[in-house]
């Protein structure tokens, strides 16, 4: 049989791919071939005839667990060094520059046991990109002259992460496990761990590379419109020279936890306000159970949010605001299974009761081991539907994800492994449940009132550790029955509805406005491209009450949060059935977005809209969420300084988007009765925009339009609210101080008008300047780890923003180097050659003209056009036209104009 012959199974589609039976979604139009090169490198090739782009990802089974004990951060350091030149192309950063000019992007990450490198580009540049990329792993330069700069970059990255609560909490975890396990190593590295000893570290980096970057520990994915035969030739020609051997990866032998590492209570002080309890159970590696999904099924049961659930009961007690189950660190010889609770102020005082109630619910699960098959089938059905209705993602994301999966799944399941779920196996499930015992548990309590006895290394996290009382653990072990009100999930009603793929009706290629009275615009477009039983519904409800004052804007945000909180229990089964919903605030009102299977999505949307009008909100939940939202806004000052500055920039330019301090101050003085009056007034006068797109026909849209009109029949319908924008007329400066934070600057240039030609010109500026700006200020001058620029529109007005965050250099220094670069760029732009100009235009054109990869992106693009009053849905076409017409002299003149001293801009500085 041909190596990529296709045949249809009752459930899914298969490919014979190089002798491997590869299971793929019936909605996947790619063809595949898997092979193993002579050096042991596992390769998956994908032919995607519909794509203008190509992507590649290589994942190696090497991470920070492999760092030498006296060289912690080595794997991360090597990842950085590989981008700084090869023997065939020694220029540092050449690969990133080439990829940028080829209309793509590149990046990498280092994890515990794996490191992943990936890029995409226009398909015509794929072979050259693969030549450069493969040399990373064959003949990297690892030049001693580059080590100092890159060590500084690593150190800046580390200093930025010192203030990250996730890292700070993670370090306490590391320090309280078995010190012989590589989990305890310092993953990032810094100036000290990567310092030169008697000789330059470059030779140690090379030795680490030679020992750990072996072909048999690597996986490679290449996807593009080229034929499988051509991709195979390229893969063998370019990647067969990676050094390999027959040596297996040495297994981890030390356990993550010793007996004395269990039965602990860790209390950790966060930097931002946080109140969280984590019940963590130690397990062995469960990677081999991926076909059963038993652990995710257990997480599904414990994380259930419907009536009688652990979440529902504890929330009614006033102890928690959120619950999640199933997360936790994992590796090749360990797995943590976590149940996490976001605690209220009262919940902190009752955390022992929260733990006891969790064990009572676990007892309920254990008592029903042989009655869970029907619930397991529900979960399996949903995964089958999800797999069969997969939508294409960005090639770059897809390639990097699959190259990692190839390390964890059997070859036939490279694409199916995340979805496969065999029949319910009560024996396996019981074995997993048996790990959920008090003596196999650690508790992590994160709150601001800890009395610390220890300070974690590297991240300076204050924490305390103590043994849990033996008597209490024994008492917990005796719990063998649930509370009477506790319930497991029931059969999901949303999965009982058939999802029919409707015939395509005659239609236009853009959404149609269904006629209605002014003030209520309902748009509809049947999907005729992706042909999945899915859809998206958006509705925007604007109210002048929402923007009367800063307090009104704060109340609108609180209203959205309270609605999501109040609806969680009622609509949780819909989420489990692949129907997602989100209510958010925007400038002027509320937005509801639903997405997922189309079968009963319109019914869900109408139920949600009814709940927006009628959902009961108690004074207790109002008080709790008011407190949480104020804390969230007050925490904003603990964000990265660059993030803080961008938040202030948004507030400065958009009057209906106040800064967090102003919102927190306004909300603080609000009482429950004031909120009730606000809610009633909100719907008195409104303007509605709605959009339905996906697997529906026009009669479905007309029915929904009529139902929405009836639902809001008592509201006065207004004209559209136009979101205001502050236009910069002068150069402005904003300065803030953040205690114990890095230095930072943001400089923003705003377009003079809303013309498409100015949008394109600023996009072109970003295309031409971004990589050079990064290379000069980050790589060469080492000003900080966060350095860059980006196209940044606010309320449809185009703009471009530059940003730098530094632990060492003050804003004056950052501004000096920034302005020197801008001045140099403005002068050198006059020397731009025709070929450079055409290359840059082509790279930008590829990005602007990129096709919608899936229904989600198509719906999102249409909805943005509707909210921006682009009712011709032609912005992409107009951008391409203006880009094609943009002449080099006009662009140069424009750049010199906006970078002139007198051009209006705003500069923001921190510390």
LUMSE-22336 format. One line per 8 residues: their letters; for each residue y, z negated, x of C-alpha. Coordinates in steps of 0.5 Angstrom, whole numbers, plus 2048, in hexadecimal, padded with zeros to 3 digits. Layout:
// LUMSE-22336
a> Y/Z/X  ...
END
This chain:
// LUMSE-22336
xxxxxxxx> 800/800/800  807/802/802  80A/7FC/806  80F/7FB/800  80C/7FD/7FA  80E/7FA/7F4  80A/7F7/7EE  80B/7F3/7E8
xxxxxxxx> 807/7EC/7E6  808/7E9/7E0  80D/7E4/7E2  810/7E7/7E9  811/7ED/7ED  80D/7ED/7F4  80E/7F1/7FA  809/7F3/7FF
xxxxxxxx> 80D/7F1/805  80A/7F3/80C  803/7F0/809  807/7EA/806  807/7E9/7FE  80E/7E8/7FD  810/7E5/7F6  817/7E7/7F4
xxxxxxxx> 81B/7E7/7EE  81A/7EC/7E9  822/7ED/7E9  822/7EE/7F0  823/7F5/7F2  822/7F5/7FA  81C/7F7/7FE  819/7F2/803
xxxxxxxx> 815/7F2/809  813/7EC/80D  810/7ED/814  80F/7E9/81B  812/7EB/821  80D/7EB/827  811/7E5/82A  810/7E1/824
xxxxxxxx> 816/7E2/820  815/7E2/818  81A/7E8/815  81B/7E9/80E  81F/7F0/80D  822/7F2/806  824/7F9/804  82A/7F8/7FF
xxxxxxxx> 82C/7FF/7FD  832/7FC/7F9  836/7F9/7FE  83B/7FB/802  83A/7F5/807  835/7F3/80B  833/7EC/80D  82F/7E8/813
xxxxxxxx> 82D/7E1/814  828/7DE/819  826/7D7/818  823/7D3/81E  81E/7CD/81E  823/7C9/822  828/7C4/820  82B/7BD/823
xxxxxxxx> 824/7BA/822  823/7BE/829  829/7BB/82C  827/7B8/833  829/7B0/832  82E/7B1/837  831/7B7/835  832/7B6/82D
xxxxxxxx> 836/7BB/82A  833/7C0/82E  830/7C5/829  837/7C5/826  83A/7C7/82C  835/7CC/82D  837/7CF/826  83E/7D0/828
xxxxxxxx> 83D/7D2/82F  838/7D8/82D  83F/7DB/829  842/7DB/830  83F/7E2/833  839/7E5/836  837/7E8/83C  838/7EF/839
xxxxxxxx> 83E/7ED/835  841/7E7/839  848/7E7/836  848/7E0/832  849/7E1/82A  848/7E9/82B  842/7E8/825  847/7E4/820
xxxxxxxx> 84C/7E9/821  848/7EF/821  845/7EC/81A  84C/7EB/817  84E/7F2/819  847/7F5/816  849/7F1/80F  845/7EB/810
xxxxxxxx> 844/7E4/812  840/7E0/816  83E/7D9/817  839/7D4/819  836/7CD/818  832/7C8/81B  82E/7C3/817  828/7BE/819
xxxxxxxx> 823/7C2/81B  825/7C9/819  82B/7CD/81C  82E/7D4/818  832/7DA/81A  834/7DF/815  839/7E5/814  83B/7EA/80F
xxxxxxxx> 83F/7F1/810  840/7F8/80E  839/7FB/80E  83B/801/813  83C/7FB/818  836/7F8/817  832/7FB/81D  838/7F9/822
xxxxxxxx> 838/7F2/81F  831/7F1/820  831/7F3/827  837/7EE/828  833/7E9/824  82C/7E9/827  82F/7E8/82E  831/7E1/82C
xxxxxxxx> 82A/7DF/82C  828/7E4/832  82D/7E3/837  833/7DF/835  838/7DE/83B  839/7D6/83A  83F/7D7/83F  841/7D0/843
xxxxxxxx> 848/7D2/842  847/7D2/83A  844/7CB/83A  84B/7C7/83B  84E/7CA/835  848/7CA/830  847/7C3/832  84E/7C1/830
xxxxxxxx> 84D/7C5/829  846/7C1/828  84A/7BB/82A  850/7BD/825  84A/7BE/81F  848/7B7/821  84E/7B4/820  850/7B7/81A
xxxxxxxx> 849/7B5/817  84A/7AE/819  84E/7AD/812  849/7B0/80E  845/7AB/80A  83F/7AF/809  83E/7AF/811  840/7A8/811
xxxxxxxx> 83B/7A6/80C  836/7AA/80F  837/7A7/816  835/7A0/813  82F/7A3/811  82D/7A6/818  82E/79F/81B  82A/79B/816
xxxxxxxx> 823/7A0/817  81E/7A0/81C  822/7A1/823  81C/7A5/826  81D/7AA/820  822/7B0/822  826/7AF/81B  82A/7AA/81F
xxxxxxxx> 82D/7AF/824  834/7B0/824  834/7B8/821  83B/7BA/822  83D/7B8/829  843/7B7/82D  847/7B6/833  843/7B1/836
xxxxxxxx> 83C/7B3/834  83D/7BA/836  841/7B8/83D  83F/7BC/843  83B/7B7/848  83A/7B9/84F  83A/7C0/84D  83D/7C4/847
xxxxxxxx> 839/7C4/841  838/7CB/840  832/7CB/844  82F/7C5/83F  831/7CA/839  82D/7D0/83C  827/7CB/83D  827/7C9/836
xxxxxxxx> 828/7D0/834  822/7D2/838  81E/7CD/835  820/7CD/82E  822/7D4/82C  81B/7D7/82C  819/7DD/827  813/7DA/824
xxxxxxxx> 818/7D4/821  81D/7D9/81E  81D/7DD/818  822/7E3/817  824/7E6/810  828/7ED/810  82A/7F0/80A  82E/7F7/809
xxxxxxxx> 82E/7FE/805  82A/800/80B  823/802/80A  81D/7FD/80C  81B/802/811  821/802/815  822/7FB/814  81B/7F9/817
xxxxxxxx> 81D/7FE/81D  823/7FA/81E  820/7F3/81E  81B/7F5/823  81F/7F8/828  825/7F3/828  821/7EC/826  81A/7ED/82A
xxxxxxxx> 81E/7EB/830  81F/7E4/82E  81A/7E0/833  814/7DD/82F  80E/7DA/830  808/7D7/82C  80A/7D0/82D  80B/7CC/826
xxxxxxxx> 811/7C8/824  80F/7C1/827  80E/7BC/820  812/7B6/81F  80E/7B0/820  812/7AA/820  813/7A8/818  81A/7A8/816
xxxxxxxx> 819/7A0/813  815/79B/816  813/795/812  81A/791/813  81E/797/811  81C/796/80A  81E/791/805  825/791/808
xxxxxxxx> 82C/791/804  831/795/808  838/793/806  83D/798/808  845/799/808  848/7A0/806  84E/7A2/808  850/7A5/801
xxxxxxxx> 84F/7A1/7FB  847/7A2/7F9  842/79D/7F5  83B/7A0/7F6  834/79D/7F6  82F/7A1/7F9  827/79F/7F8  824/7A3/7FE
xxxxxxxx> 81C/7A3/7FE  818/7A5/804  813/7AB/804  810/7B0/809  812/7B7/809  810/7BA/803  812/7C2/805  80A/7C4/804
xxxxxxxx> 80B/7C2/7FC  811/7C7/7FB  80C/7CB/7F6  80B/7C5/7F2  813/7C3/7F1  810/7BC/7F0  816/7B8/7F3  81B/7BC/7F0
xxxxxxxx> 817/7BB/7E9  818/7B3/7EB  81F/7B4/7EC  820/7B8/7E6  81D/7B2/7E2  821/7AC/7E5  827/7B0/7E5  827/7B2/7DE
xxxxxxxx> 82D/7B0/7DA  82B/7B1/7D3  82A/7AB/7CD  826/7A6/7D0  827/7A8/7D7  828/7A3/7DD  82F/7A6/7DE  830/7A6/7D6
xxxxxxxx> 82E/79E/7D6  832/79C/7DC  838/7A0/7DA  838/79D/7D3  838/796/7D7  83E/798/7DB  83B/798/7E2  83B/79F/7E4
xxxxxxxx> 83F/7A6/7E3  83A/7AA/7E6  832/7AB/7E9  82F/7B0/7ED  827/7B0/7EF  823/7B3/7F5  828/7B4/7FA  827/7B1/801
xxxxxxxx> 826/7B3/808  820/7B7/80A  81C/7BA/810  816/7BC/813  813/7B5/812  817/7B1/80D  81A/7B2/807  81F/7AD/803
xxxxxxxx> 81F/7AD/7FC  826/7AA/7F9  828/7A7/7F2  830/7A7/7F3  834/7A4/7EE  83C/7A4/7EE  83E/79D/7EC  843/79A/7E8
xxxxxxxx> 847/794/7EA  842/790/7E6  83C/794/7E8  83E/791/7EF  83D/78A/7ED  836/78C/7E9  833/791/7EF  82D/78C/7EF
xxxxxxxx> 82C/78D/7E7  82D/795/7E8  827/795/7ED  823/791/7E8  824/796/7E3  823/79C/7E7  81C/799/7E9  81B/798/7E1
xxxxxxxx> 81C/79F/7E0  817/7A1/7E6  812/79C/7E2  813/7A1/7DC  812/7A7/7E0  80C/7A4/7E3  809/7A2/7DD  809/7A9/7DA
xxxxxxxx> 806/7AD/7E0  801/7B1/7DC  806/7B2/7D6  80B/7B6/7DA  808/7BD/7DB  80C/7C0/7D5  813/7BD/7D8  810/7C0/7DF
xxxxxxxx> 80F/7C7/7DB  816/7C7/7D9  819/7C6/7E0  814/7CC/7E2  816/7D0/7DC  81D/7CF/7DE  81C/7D1/7E6  818/7D7/7E3
xxxxxxxx> 81E/7DA/7DF  823/7D8/7E5  81E/7DC/7EA  81E/7E2/7E5  825/7E2/7E4  827/7E1/7EB  82E/7E5/7EC  830/7E7/7F3
xxxxxxxx> 834/7E3/7F7  838/7E5/7FD  834/7E8/802  836/7E3/808  834/7DD/804  82E/7E0/801  82C/7E2/809  82D/7DB/80C
xxxxxxxx> 82A/7D7/806  823/7DC/806  823/7DB/80E  823/7D4/80D  81E/7D4/808  819/7D8/80C  818/7D2/810  816/7CE/80A
xxxxxxxx> 812/7D2/806  80C/7D7/806  80D/7DE/807  80C/7E0/800  811/7DB/7FE  817/7DC/802  81B/7DE/7FC  817/7DB/7F7
xxxxxxxx> 816/7D4/7FA  81C/7D1/7F7  81A/7D2/7F0  812/7D2/7F0  80F/7CC/7EC  808/7CC/7EB  804/7C8/7E6  805/7C1/7E5
xxxxxxxx> 801/7BD/7EA  801/7B5/7E8  7FD/7B3/7EE  803/7B6/7F2  808/7B3/7EE  805/7AC/7EE  805/7AC/7F5  80C/7AE/7F6
xxxxxxxx> 80E/7A8/7F0  80A/7A3/7F5  80F/7A4/7FA  814/7A1/7F5  813/79A/7F7  818/794/7F8  815/793/7FF  815/79A/801
xxxxxxxx> 81D/79A/7FF  824/799/802  82A/798/7FF  831/79B/801  837/798/7FD  83D/79B/7FF  844/798/7FD  84A/795/800
xxxxxxxx> 849/78E/7FF  844/78D/805  844/788/80A  842/78C/810  83E/789/816  83D/790/819  840/796/81B  83D/79C/81C
xxxxxxxx> 83D/7A0/822  841/7A7/822  844/7A6/81B  846/79F/81C  843/79D/815  844/796/813  83D/794/810  838/78E/80E
xxxxxxxx> 831/78E/80E  82C/789/80C  825/788/809  824/788/802  821/782/7FF  819/782/7FF  819/77E/7F9  81D/783/7F5
xxxxxxxx> 819/789/7F8  813/786/7F6  816/785/7EF  818/78C/7EF  811/78E/7F0  80E/78A/7EA  813/78F/7E5  80D/793/7E2
xxxxxxxx> 811/795/7DB  817/798/7D9  81D/795/7D4  81B/797/7CD  821/79C/7CD  81F/7A0/7D3  81D/7A7/7D1  81A/7AD/7D5
xxxxxxxx> 81D/7B4/7D4  81B/7B7/7CE  819/7BF/7CD  81F/7C3/7CE  822/7C6/7C8  826/7CB/7CC  820/7CE/7CF  81D/7CF/7C9
xxxxxxxx> 821/7D5/7C7  81F/7DC/7C9  824/7DF/7CE  824/7E7/7CC  827/7EC/7D0  82B/7F0/7CB  82C/7F8/7CB  832/7FA/7CE
xxxxxxxx> 838/7FC/7C9  83D/802/7CA  842/7FE/7CE  848/7FF/7D3  848/7FD/7DB  84D/7F7/7D9  84D/7F2/7D4  850/7F3/7CD
xxxxxxxx> 855/7EF/7CA  852/7ED/7C3  858/7EE/7BE  85A/7E7/7BB  861/7E4/7BA  866/7E3/7BF  865/7DC/7C3  85D/7DD/7C3
xxxxxxxx> 85A/7E3/7C8  853/7E4/7C8  850/7E8/7CD  849/7EB/7CD  845/7EF/7D2  83D/7F0/7D2  83A/7F1/7D8  837/7F7/7DA
xxxxxxxx> 836/7F7/7E1  832/7F1/7E3  82D/7F0/7DD  82B/7E9/7DD  82B/7E4/7D7  831/7E1/7D9  838/7E0/7D8  83F/7DD/7D9
xxxxxxxx> 844/7DA/7D4  84B/7D8/7D6  850/7D5/7D1  857/7D2/7D3  85B/7CE/7CE  862/7CD/7D0  867/7C8/7CD  86E/7C7/7CF
xxxxxxxx> 86C/7BF/7CE  868/7C0/7D4  86E/7C1/7D9  874/7BD/7D6  874/7B8/7DB  870/7B6/7E2  86D/7B1/7DD  86A/7B7/7D8
xxxxxxxx> 867/7BA/7DE  864/7B4/7E0  861/7B3/7D9  85F/7BA/7D9  85A/7B9/7DF  858/7B2/7DC  856/7B6/7D6  852/7BB/7D9
xxxxxxxx> 84E/7B5/7DD  84D/7B1/7D7  84A/7B7/7D3  845/7B8/7D8  843/7B1/7D8  843/7B1/7D1  83F/7B7/7D0  83A/7B6/7D6
xxxxxxxx> 834/7B2/7D2  835/7B7/7CC  834/7BD/7D0  830/7BB/7D6  82A/7BF/7D3  82E/7C6/7D3  830/7C5/7DA  828/7C4/7DC
xxxxxxxx> 827/7CA/7D8  82B/7CE/7DC  832/7CE/7D8  837/7CB/7DC  83E/7C9/7DA  845/7C6/7DD  84B/7C4/7DA  851/7C4/7DF
xxxxxxxx> 858/7C3/7DE  85D/7C9/7E0  865/7CA/7E1  866/7CA/7D9  860/7C7/7D6  858/7C7/7D6  853/7CC/7D8  84C/7CC/7D6
xxxxxxxx> 847/7D1/7D9  83F/7D1/7D7  83A/7D5/7DB  833/7D7/7DB  82D/7D9/7D7  831/7DD/7D1  82C/7DB/7CB  82F/7D5/7C8
xxxxxxxx> 835/7D5/7CD  83A/7D7/7C7  837/7D1/7C3  838/7CC/7C9  83F/7CF/7CA  841/7CE/7C3  83E/7C7/7C3  842/7C5/7C9
xxxxxxxx> 849/7C8/7C6  847/7C3/7C0  846/7BD/7C5  84D/7BF/7C8  850/7BE/7C2  84C/7B8/7BF  848/7B5/7C5  849/7AD/7C4
xxxxxxxx> 84D/7AA/7CA  84D/7A2/7CB  852/79E/7CE  84D/79B/7D3  84B/7A2/7D5  853/7A4/7D5  854/79E/7DA  84E/79F/7DF
xxxxxxxx> 850/7A7/7E0  857/7A5/7E0  856/7A0/7E6  851/7A5/7E9  856/7AB/7E9  85C/7A7/7EB  857/7A5/7F1  855/7AC/7F2
xxxxxxxx> 85D/7AE/7F3  85E/7A8/7F7  858/7AA/7FC  85C/7B1/7FD  860/7AE/803  859/7AD/806  857/7B4/806  858/7B9/80C
xxxxxxxx> 85F/7B9/80E  85F/7C1/80D  85C/7C0/806  862/7BB/804  867/7C0/806  864/7C6/802  864/7C1/7FC  86B/7C0/7FD
xxxxxxxx> 86D/7C7/7FE  869/7C8/7F7  86E/7C3/7F4  874/7C6/7F8  873/7CD/7F5  870/7CB/7EE  874/7C7/7EA  86E/7C6/7E5
xxxxxxxx> 86A/7C3/7EB  86D/7BD/7ED  86A/7B9/7F3  865/7B4/7F3  86A/7AE/7F4  86E/7B0/7EE  868/7B1/7EA  865/7AA/7EC
xxxxxxxx> 86C/7A7/7EB  86D/7AA/7E4  866/7A8/7E1  866/7A1/7E3  86B/79F/7DE  867/7A3/7D8  863/79F/7D3  85E/7A1/7CE
xxxxxxxx> 862/7A2/7C8  867/7A6/7CC  861/7AB/7CE  85E/7AB/7C7  865/7AD/7C5  865/7B2/7CA  85E/7B5/7C8  860/7B6/7C1
xxxxxxxx> 867/7B9/7C3  863/7BE/7C8  860/7C2/7C2  866/7C3/7BE  869/7C9/7C1  864/7CD/7C6  863/7D4/7C9  85C/7D6/7CA
xxxxxxxx> 859/7DB/7CE  851/7DC/7CE  84C/7E1/7D2  845/7E2/7D0  841/7E7/7D5  83A/7E8/7D6  834/7E9/7D2  837/7E9/7CB
xxxxxxxx> 839/7EF/7C6  83F/7F0/7C3  83D/7EC/7BC  83C/7E6/7C0  843/7E6/7C3  846/7E7/7BC  842/7E1/7B9  844/7DD/7BF
xxxxxxxx> 84B/7DF/7BE  84B/7DD/7B7  848/7D6/7B8  84D/7D5/7BD  853/7D7/7B9  850/7D2/7B3  84F/7CD/7B8  857/7CD/7BA
xxxxxxxx> 859/7CF/7B3  85E/7C9/7B2  861/7CA/7B9  868/7CE/7BA  867/7D4/7BE  86C/7D5/7C3  86D/7DA/7C8  86A/7DA/7CF
xxxxxxxx> 86D/7D5/7D4  870/7D8/7DA  86E/7D4/7E1  874/7D3/7E5  875/7D4/7EC  87A/7D1/7F1  87D/7D7/7F5  87F/7D6/7FC
xxxxxxxx> 886/7D8/7FE  887/7D4/804  883/7D1/80A  880/7CA/808  87D/7C4/80B  879/7BF/809  876/7B9/80D  871/7B3/80B
xxxxxxxx> 86E/7AE/80F  867/7AC/80E  865/7A6/812  85F/7A6/817  85E/7AE/815  85F/7B4/81A  865/7B8/81B  865/7BF/817
xxxxxxxx> 86A/7C4/815  86A/7CA/80F  86F/7CF/80F  86F/7D4/809  872/7DB/808  873/7DD/800  874/7E4/7FE  87B/7E6/7FB
xxxxxxxx> 878/7E9/7F5  872/7EA/7F1  871/7F1/7F3  86A/7F4/7F5  86C/7F7/7FC  86F/7F0/7FE  868/7ED/7FC  865/7F2/800
xxxxxxxx> 869/7F1/806  868/7EA/806  860/7EB/806  861/7F0/80C  865/7EB/810  860/7E6/80F  85A/7EB/811  85E/7ED/817
xxxxxxxx> 860/7E6/819  85B/7E1/817  856/7E2/81D  85B/7E2/822  85E/7DC/820  858/7D8/820  856/7DB/827  85D/7D9/82A
xxxxxxxx> 85E/7D2/827  857/7D0/826  853/7D3/82B  858/7D4/831  85D/7CE/830  858/7C9/82D  85E/7C7/828  859/7C4/823
xxxxxxxx> 852/7C5/81F  855/7C8/818  85A/7CE/81A  85B/7D4/816  85E/7D8/811  85D/7DB/80A  860/7DF/804  862/7DA/7FF
xxxxxxxx> 865/7DC/7F9  868/7D7/7F4  869/7D9/7ED  867/7E0/7EE  86D/7E0/7F4  86A/7E2/7FA  86B/7DE/801  868/7DD/807
xxxxxxxx> 867/7D6/80A  866/7D4/812  863/7CD/813  861/7C8/819  85E/7C1/819  85D/7BE/820  85B/7B7/822  860/7B7/828
xxxxxxxx> 866/7BC/827  86C/7BA/823  86F/7BE/81E  874/7C0/823  86F/7C3/828  86B/7C6/823  871/7CA/820  874/7CC/827
xxxxxxxx> 86D/7D0/828  86D/7D2/821  874/7D5/821  872/7D8/828  86C/7DC/826  870/7DE/820  876/7E1/824  871/7E4/829
xxxxxxxx> 86D/7E7/823  873/7EA/820  875/7ED/827  86E/7F0/828  86D/7F3/821  872/7F9/823  86C/7FB/828  867/7FB/823
xxxxxxxx> 863/802/824  861/806/81F  85A/805/820  85B/7FD/81F  85F/7FE/819  85A/803/816  854/7FE/818  858/7F8/815
xxxxxxxx> 859/7FC/80E  852/7FE/80E  850/7F7/80F  854/7F4/809  853/7FA/805  84B/7F8/805  84D/7F1/803  852/7F3/7FD
xxxxxxxx> 84D/7F8/7FB  847/7F4/7FB  843/7F4/7F4  841/7EF/7F0  83A/7EC/7F2  838/7E9/7EC  83A/7E7/7E5  83E/7E1/7E7
xxxxxxxx> 842/7E4/7EC  844/7EA/7E7  845/7E5/7E1  84A/7E1/7E6  84E/7E7/7E8  84F/7E9/7E1  851/7E2/7DF  856/7E2/7E4
xxxxxxxx> 859/7E8/7E2  85A/7E6/7DB  85D/7DF/7DD  862/7E3/7E2  863/7E8/7DC  860/7EE/7E0  85E/7F1/7D9  85C/7F7/7DC
xxxxxxxx> 857/7F4/7E1  85A/7F8/7E7  85C/7F4/7EC  856/7F6/7F1  858/7FD/7F0  85F/7FC/7F1  85E/7F8/7F7  85A/7FD/7FA
xxxxxxxx> 85F/803/7F8  865/7FF/7FB  860/7FD/802  85F/805/802  866/807/802  868/801/807  86B/804/80D  86B/801/814
xxxxxxxx> 873/801/815  874/7FE/80E  86F/7F9/80F  872/7F7/816  879/7F7/813  877/7F2/80E  873/7ED/813  87A/7ED/817
xxxxxxxx> 87E/7EC/811  87A/7E6/80E  879/7E3/815  880/7E3/816  884/7DC/817  888/7DD/811  882/7DF/80C  881/7D9/807
xxxxxxx> 87A/7D5/809  878/7CE/808  875/7CA/80E  872/7C3/80C  870/7BE/812  86C/7B8/812  86D/7B2/817
END
